[in-house]
Amino acid sequence: MTLLTSAEEISDIAFGFMGSKALFAALHYGVFTHLGDGPLCAEEVAARSDLPVERARTLLTAVASLGLVSVEDGKFANAPASEAFLVQGAKYDFGDYLRLQVDRQMYRLLDQIEPALANKLSDADTGSYAEWFSDPEEARLYSESQHAGSLGPARGLAKLVDLSEARKLLDVGGGTGAFSITLCSANPELTATIVDFPNVASLGRKYVAEAGLSDRIAYDDGDALELGWPGGQDAVLMSYLFSGVPGDAHEGLIADAMTALNPGGRIMIHDFVVESDRTGPKLAALWQLQHTAFTPTARSLDDAWLAEALGKAGFEDVTVGPMIPGLTMLAMGRKPG
């Protein structure tokens, strides 16, 4: 861990929200997608984005200062990372995840951080994902953007974990099916059941159908904390579930996974997990703080606690390691037998 030594470094943190909003605004106006066709001057970006020229120039200058675009001879061009991840339609594009979920939904919750930490939020300000997703539009916005943000990690999981011998996967809180679709595509003998809220499931079935996997991926509509899980599973996946529920629900979810699994079956927990010495990773720690604004009783999940909890529940061969470097970790274990 590197400790700060100057006021400038503190200012970089304090003004970080300005950089975030610059990125979100550029995504909203399609700046990176426009630049995907090649370098453009501010006037050309303005015309394509339907923005006044000087405001387009101000926005381009801001994202250039962040290293998201380069400038040469008055023309702006995407940085390699922007070209790969922020151009709409690119293979690894997750711009909609940032533009819709992070900006439109999560960012606004940050105003609640202080009262959330002090346990002074009203009932109207907190609740649960079940209540939030009872609104079809909120469910659509969150789920569609989360789908875009989950495809990359799903591909990583498919490469990291050998599920070639598995036949039944239970994807708890699996959203619109990004992980199930990817894992079933990579493992032709695998079928999946996704547990998620009805408004999310209705959207997910469309993604499953578009992938041509409706005969292998089914939904069990309901709240994973209340719905009985189907048994006989070879693998149970919980991705981004632990960070969205109260911390006192974690041990129960691990126990439910143990019950649902066949002997020798595998549990996989993918989430924002920090190191037990509490020094980071920075992005995981900040995501945990953000979740506190909506779920004040969420646990600051660390790798040591997670490994210990899996061991106490009876899982063997427990491992916890990085999944998305600097952001998420993957915990795994096997049911005895």
N, C-alpha and C positions, 0 to 999 in steps of 0.2 A: 504494500500500500504506500502511495506517495502522498506525503502531507503537504498542504498548501504553505507557501512561504511569502506570498505577496498580495497586496490589495487587488491587483489586476486579476489574479486567479479567483479571488472571491467575487469580483465583479462579473467575471465570465459565468459563474454559477448563477448569480442574482439576475443577470440579464438573459439567461438561457431561454426564458419563455419567449423572448422576442425572436430568437432564431427559430424556435418551434413554429411560431405563427408565420414566419417568412416561408418556411417549408410548406406549411399547410396551404397558404395562399397561392404559392406557385403551383401546387398540385391542383388546387381548385380551378385555376385558370389554364391548366394544361401546359404550363411552360415547358416541362421536361419532355412531354410528348411532342410538342411543336419542334423542340430542338433535336428530337430524334431523327428528323429529316436532314439535319446538318446545321452548321453554325448560322445564326441569324443576328441581325442588328436589332436594337431596341424597337425601331419603327416597325420592323417585320413581325416581331413578337407581339407588339401592341395590336397590329391589324388582325393577327390570328386569334388573339385572346380577347378581342373587343374591349381593350383598355386604352385610356388616354396615354399618349406616348411617354410623358414624363413619369407617370405612375408606373408604367411598365419598366422604365429605366431604373426607377427607385427599387422596385421589386427585384429586378435582375441583379442590381448592384448588391442588394442584401444577400441573395443566395450565392452570388459570387464570393462575397466575403466569408461565407461559410464553407467554401470549397465545393459546393454542389455543382457549380458551373465554372468554366474558365472564360477568360476574356482575352482576345487578341485582335488588334486592328479594329476595335469597335464592334466585333462580333462575339456573341456568346455561344458556348458549346457545352454540352453535358460532360460532367466528370464521368469517369468509367463506372463508378457505383451508381450514379443517377441514371446512366444509360441502361444499366442492367436491371435496376430495381424500381425505377420511378417512371419509366416510359410505359404508357398504357398498352397492354397487349404483349409486352415482353415476357419471356418465359418465366422469369423470377419476379415479375411485377407485384409489389405489395403496396402500391400507392394508394389504392382505395382503402386499405386497412388503416393507413395513417390519416387520410383525408376524411374518411367517414367516421370510423369508430373512435380513433384517438382524438381527433379534433372536435367532431360534432357531439360525441357522447362523453368520452372520458375526461377531456380537457376541462369541460365545464364543471365537473365534479370537484376539481381541485380547490374551488372556493370553499369547500366544506372541510378541508383538512383540519384546521384548527379546532372547530367545534367537535369534529369526529374524534380527534385525539383526546379531548376533554370529556367525551361521552355526553355532549350537550346538543346533539342533533335531535330535531323533532322526528316523529314517526313518519311525517311526510317526506323527510329528507333521506331516510334510510328504508330498509325493507329487505327485499330479496330479489334475486334474478327471476323468481317465479312471478312476482308482482310486476316487475319491470317488463318482462316478456309477455305479460297478458295484453299489452298494447301491441297490436300487429305491426305498426310502423316502427316502433322501437326494436321489436324483434327482428324485423327485416333489415333495418339499418345495421344493427350489431352483427347479425348472422352473415349477411352478404360480405361485409368487410372482414369479418373474422375468417371466412372461408378463404379470401385472398391471402390473408396473413398466415394461414395454417398450411398452405400447400408446400411451402419450402421446408418447414420442419417435418412435415409428413414424409417428404422425399428422403430427408435425412434419417428419419426413423426406419424407413423401409430398407435403407442400406446398412443401418447399424444393427438391426435385430433380425435374426433368422426365424421366420415364421413358416418356413416351408413345410414343417410337419404339423402345423396347427390347422384345424378345420373350422373352429368356431371362435370368433372374436366378439367380445362385449365392449362396446365403445361408450363409456358412461359420460354423459355431458358432451357427446360428440358433435353437437352443432349441426351444420349442414353437410357433414360427412367427409370433410377434406382428408382426414386420417384414414377412415374406413375405405374410401374410394382408392386412395393411393396404395394402401396395404393390400387390398383385394386385387388391384391391378398387378401388383408385384408378385402375388402368390395365388395362382389360378385355382387352387383347391380351397381357398379360404372363403368363408361366409361371415357376415357381420350383422350384429344387432346394435342399433344406436338408441340410447336412452336420452331423450331431451324433451323440452316443453312442446306442447302441441303447435304453437305458432312457429317454432323453429323447425319442427319435424315437417310441417307442410312445405316449407322452403327447401329443406334438405332432400325431400323425395324428388324434387325437380332436378337437383344436381345429380342425384343417383341415377335418375332416368337418362339424363344427358350423357352420363358416363357409360350407359348401357349395362348397368349393374343392378337393375331392379330385382332380378331373380336371385341375387346373392346378398343384397344389403336390405335389411328391413328396419323399421322404426318401432320402438315401444314408447308411445307418448306418455310423458309424465315427469314429475319431479324426482330426480335420482335419489334425493334424500328420503323420499316417502314411498316410492314405487318398489315393489319386490322385484329383484333382479332374476332373470332366467338363469338356471344352472346349466351344468354340463359344458362349461366354457374351457377352451384351451388357452385363452389369453384374455385378460381384462386390461383395458387402457383407460386412463383418466388423464386427459390433457387439459391443462388450464382450469381444472375443476377445483383443486384444493385452494387456490388463491381467491376463488369466488364464493366460498362458503365459510361459515363460522369455524374457527379453529377447533372447537370441541366436537366437530363432526368428522374430523379426519380419521380418528381411530375406528369409528363406526364404518366409514367407507372402506378402510383396509380390511376390516372383518367381513364386510359384505362381499368383497372381492374373494377372500379366502373361501367363503361358502359357495360362491358361484363357480369356482374353478374346479376342473378335474384334477386328480393327483398328477403332479408334474407340470401343471399349468403355470403360466407366467403372469405376474402382475407388472404393469408398466405405469409409472406416474411421471408425467411431464409437466413442469410448472416453473414459475419464478422461484428459485431456491437460492438462498445466500449461503456463504461459508459459515461454519460454526463459530469462527473467531470474530465474526461480525465486521469484517473489513470490506465486504463487498461480495460479489461483483456490484459495481455501481448501478448498472441498469436494472439488475434484478431487485436491488434494494429500493430504487425509486419506484418501480412498478408495484412493489409491495405497499409502499406508502400511498400510492394512488388508489389501490384497492381499498385501503382503510377508509377513504372518503365515502365509499358506498357500503362497505361491510366493516364497520368499526371493530367487530369481534374477530376479524380474520387473523390468522397466526402469521408471524414473521417466520416462514418456514426455512429451516436450515438443513444442510445435508446430514449432519450427525443425528439430529432428532428423527429425520425421516428414515435413516438406516436403522436406528434403534427401534422405531415403531414397527417397521416391517419385521424385524427379528422377533420382537415380543409377540407379534401376531402369529408367529410360527413359520414365516417364510425363510427359505434357505437360499444360499448363493446370492445374498443381497449385495447390490452395487449401487452407488450413486455417483454420477459423473456428468460432465458438461454435455449439453445437447446443442443449443445455440450458444456459441462461445460468448461469455460475458453476460448472458441474459437468462437462459434457462438450463435446468438440469433434468436428467432422466434417471429415475430410480427404478430398479428391477429386482425381482425375487421370484423364486419358484416354490410352489406348494409341494410339500413332501410327498414322495411316492412317485 
